[in-house]
Amino acid sequence: MASRTKLNDAETLELYRVALENAQTQPKIAETLAELGYDSVTISQGKSILAQTRLAFEHNRSEDDETSEAYAVFSKKRTELESIYVLHRKKAKIIFRKDPLIADKLAISGTMPRTQIAKMEVAKKFYNIATTDTVIQSKLARLKITLSELSAAKTLITQVETARSEYLREKGESQNATKAKDIAFAKIDDWMSEFFAVAKIGLKDKPQLMEALGKIVKS
């Protein structure tokens, strides 16, 4: 058997499944192991632990997939918002380049913030002000920034925030599922480690039978 560290989770589950299946169904292996305390009942206990590990593995994989999907939605909406806001910001900086008070009010003075949270905050301020101030709206219209566009961008901000919350929720669930999976694997790894150690003793003169359990015996 290759060492656990060289196998991924799916490969490990398959290795253990085959080993326990053959330990029950291969008569010579079953007889030998039964004499060493690994009778059909004990092997069934190992298979039950393995089944629980499989469930934890599949749940973790499902949660990882949901996290990836949630991040894709969040990333797409965030990119869409950034694209719209960058253009609106550039136009607004031109329009209000001689009006620093309004520029400050719209949070467009200076350079664009670097962090995502800071970017979101200035965008929220920009659209909150722009969608409620008719004077600013009239001036923005000069470079074809309409109230409809401003309102749509404000709505998109809400969608981005919702998508981010969903992504972080899924990420947390995925992390919890990973911990549960790791605990399950630690339990089956420990059980199988003793199983293979006993099998190695009982089948030391039968290398072909050890290979049936996934243990490659060097000649």
Helices and strands as residue ranges (DSSP letters): G 4-6, H 9-25, H 27-35, H 40-95, H 100-105, H 116-130, H 134-140, G 141-143, H 147-202, H 207-212
